[in-house]
């Protein structure tokens, strides 16, 4: 099952991304060494110029899977603070956008080859992309995925994408990506936990990844569908035009994911559910529990970051950002926005799902 979202929402996210790119480009240059530091480092580098091959590490992939406007940005931002982690924010967005606009397209890969794709190829190509990302095989990615602005949401990808944006001013995008790719690859390969946030695939497609990666864990993030729809409406989606239709589509997908959570766990046992409401209402307690489930180290720095994201009085002007003035205030914000007739329609089409997850 492929998950589609409004173009308005995608455009807004894209605009927000562009705004921060220039600031991040400047920030990334702060890593340049002062000459006095470089002389000291040169001495040590001569002693280690003959590096032994890197010992392969046992990787532990983590997929945070949800639907659009479920709170995955907050969950992903919390998890990416973990030590020894490499996080990617919605890497399937470029492919989704290309196929949404063109239906049929030719993807130009970083390694120089091409791949023709059609609207029914989205899921299979997406799985190929996720496998490549988990394996740090970035040369097999399409050039759009390897240069997308969403990479600025991944703190360990910022040096790479900053390098690309600087070099493409005097070279082609293809040349810039290939020149900088080693930075991205080294950052990925040195990380034990490879974390990817996914909102454009349904849970049944995770079976291919569970089969391929024996250490893969899937975090199935869920949220009250009434809150999801109100959040989507703030990005321009007209959910009120046909309440029954919009909620039928959403709850069908959510129920589908719940079914496959149960079914795949019988075989693999590596999918667990995370309620957005618990993360928002009790962020410190729930984030500590989440880290424990994922075998991540919960440090004082992680705790402080969670506090800043959820309770530090941050402004709420950005509907797509992770930070909230007080995340608990958003949990019940949908109440009072539906009339009784609309609530009755929602109960009729989503009642089974609401009861199963304890939302009714």
N, C-alpha and C positions, 0 to 999 in steps of 0.2 A: 504494500500500500504506500503510495507516494503522498507526501504532505505538502500542500500548496498554501501560500500565504499571500496577503495583499501586496501589490506593487508599492502602494503608498508607504506601507511599513518598511519595506526594503529600502525605498528611497530615503526615508527619514534616517534610518540607521546609517546608510551610506554617507549622508550629509554630515552626520555627527562624527563619523570616522574621519572624513576629510579635514574637519576643523582641528582635530588633535594631531594630525600627521606632522605639520610643520613644527609644533612644539616638541614632539617626540624626536624628530630629526635632530633638533638642536641639542636636546638632552642626551642623545646617544653619542654626541661628539665629546662629551665630558670624560669618556673613557680613554681619550688619547693621552699617552704618557708625557710627563714633563721630561725634558732632556736629562736632568739630573737623575731621574728615576731610571731612564732608559739605559744609562751607562752601567748602572748596577745590575740591571736585568740582563744586559748583554753578556756579562761575565758568567752568570749562571746558565744562560742559554747555551754558551759554548760547551759547558760541561755536560749538558744534556742534549746535545745536537743529534746524537745517535739514539733516538728513542726506540724502545722496544715496542712491538706491535701491541695495540690496546687489547687487554683481555676482555673477551665478550662478557657482558653482564647479563644476568637473567632478568629479562624485562617483565614488567607487570602492567599490562595495558588496562586502562580504565575508560569506559564509555559512559558519559552522562547523557542519558537519552530521555527526551521529553517532547512535548509539543510546543509550538510557538506561544510565548507569553505565559509560561508555567513557572518562571522563576529560575530558569537554568543559568542565566547570567550571574545571578548571585551565587548559586551553588558552584558554578565553574570558577568564579573568582576566588571563592574560599578555598577550593581544592588546589588551585594552582599555586597557592602560597607554600605548599609542602616542599620540604627539602628533597633534592634529587628528583624533581619532577619536570616534565616538559608538556606544556598545555597548549591546545589549539582550540580556537573559538570558531565554531560553525564553519568548518572547511568545505562543506558541501554547498555553501551559498553560491559560489561562482557557477558551478554546474547547473544548479537549479535556475539561476537567472538566465543563463544562456539558453536552456531548453524552454523556459517559459516564454522567451522572446522569439526564438527561431524555430522551435519544434525539432528541426534537424540541423545539426551543426558539425563542423570539423574541429576537433580539438588539436591544437599544436602542443606537443609535449616538450618538456625541457630537454630531453635527449635528442631532439631533432625529428622524431617521427610524428605521424599524425594518426588520429583516431576519429572515425565517423560515428556519430551517435544520433539516436532518434529519441522521441518522447518516451518510448517504452524501455529505453536502456538506462534510465536514471538510476534505478536501484542497483543493477549490476555494476555500473560504472562507479557508483558511490562506494560500493564494497571494495572495489579495486583501489579507490583513492584512500579509504580508511586503512586497508592493509599496507599500502605504500607508506602512509604516514606513521603507522605503528613501527614499521621496519626501517624508518628513516631513509627510505628509497625515494628521495625527492626528484631524482632525474626522470622518473616515470610519471610524474604529475604533469597535468596540462599547465601551460604558462599562466593562465588566469588564477588557478588555485595557488600557484607558487609565488604570486606577486600581489595577492589581494590585500586590501587595506585592513581587513579583519586581523591580519597578523600582528597589528599593533596592540591588540588585546591580549596577546601572549607575551609575557615579559621576557621569555627566553628567545623569542623570535624577533624582538625589536632590533638588536644589532644587525641581523640579516636583512630585514626589510628596509631598514634605514640605509644600509649599504646599497641595496637595489635602487632605491629612490634617488640616491645621490649619483650613482653611476649611469642611470638611464637618461640623465640630462645630456650626456655626451656620447651615448652609445644606444643601441637598440635595447628594448626590454629583454629580449632573448639573451643578448650578450651580458647585460647587467645581472640577470638571474644566475647565469652560469658562472660569472666571475665571483659572485658572493655566496654561491650555494654551499661551499665548504663550511662557512660560518654556521649556517643552519644545521647542517648534517652533524657537525661536531657537537653542537649543543644538544641535539636529539640523542645521539649515540652515547653520550656521557650520562644520560638520565635513565634511571631504573623504572620510574613511573611515567608512562606516556599516556596522557589524559586528553580525551577529545570530547567536546560538547557537540551533540548531534540533536537537531530538532526537525530534520527533514526525512527521516526514515521511521517506519513503524517497527515495533519490537521483533516481529517475526524474522526480519532480515539480520538480526543479531546472531542467529544460529550459525551462519557461515563464519562469523568471526569467533564465536565460541568454539567451533570445531578447529579452527586454524591456530588459535592462541590459547593454550591450556591454562594460562594464568590470568586470562581476561576476566574482569569483573564489570558487570553492567549495573549502573545506578539508575533505576527507573524512577524518575522524578514525577510526582503527581501533584495536582492542585484542584481545588473545587472548580468545576467547569463554569460556574456562574462568575467567579472571579476572573477566570481566563478570558471569557467573552467581554467583560467590561474592560479589561486591560487591552484587548484587541481593538475595542471601539475607540479607545483613546488615540490609537494610531491610524484611525480613519476607516476601519472596517465597520460597515453598517449592519450590525447584528440585529437591530430592531426592525429592519424592513420585513423580515420573515423569521420570527423567533423560532418557530418550530423547525424550519429548514436548517438554520444555522446551528442550533443545538443538536439536531439529529445527526448532522455531519460530524460535529465535534465528539459527541458521546459515542458514536459508532466507532470512531478511531480510538478513543480512550478505552472502550470495552474490548476492542481488538487487542490492544496492548496488554490489558489485564489478563486476557485469555492466554496470550503467549508468554507472559511472565510465569504463570502457573505451569503451562505445558513445558517450557524449556527448562524450568527449574527441576522438573522430574528427571531430566537427563543430565543436566550440567550443574545445577545447584549454585550458580554463580551470578544470579540476578537478585538484587534486593531493592526494596521500595523505600523511597525517601519522600516524606510529605513536606511540601513547601511550607505549609502552615506551621509545622513544628520548627522548621528552620527559622522562620520569621518571628515566631512567638518566643522561642527559646534558642536564640542563635548560638550562644556559647556552649550550652549543654549539648545541643544537637550537632554542632560542628565537631565537638570532641568525640561524640559517638560515631560520626561519619568517618573521621580520621582513623578511629580504632577499627572499624569494619574494613577499611581499605588498607590497613597495615601501614598507615602514614604516621609520622612523628608529629605530635601536636605540641608545638613549641610556644614559648611566651610571645614570640613575634607573630605567630599565626593567630593566637588569641587576641592580640592587640589589633590586628588587621580586621578580624571578624567584628570586633567592637566598633571600629571606625566605620565599617560598611553598614552596620545595622542600627547603631544607637548613638552616633556621634553628632547628631544635629546637622547632617549634610543637607544641602538644598535639594529639592525634589523636582527641579525644572526639567530634568532629563528622564523621560519615561522608559528609555531602553538601557539605562545605566544600572550598575549593580548596587551602588550606594543608595541608602535611603535615610531620611531624617530619623525615622523610627520604623523599622520593618514590620513590627507587630501591628502598626496602624493600618497597614494595607490588607491584612488578612480578611477583615470583614467590611472592607470599603465598598463592596458590591451591594450590600444590603440597603434597601430603600430606593434602589435604582430600577427595580422591576415592579410593575403593578401586579395585583393578585391574579389577573387573567394570564399574564405572561408567566408568572411563577407556576401556575397550574399546567401550562403547556410544557414548561421545562421539566416539571415533575413527571409528566406523562411520557416524555421521550427519553429522559435521563434517570428516571427513578431507580431502576435496577442498579446502575452504576453508582449513583449517589449513596444508596444503602450499602452496597458492597464495600465502599471506602469509608463509610461512616459520616458522610456529609449531609444526610437528610435530617 
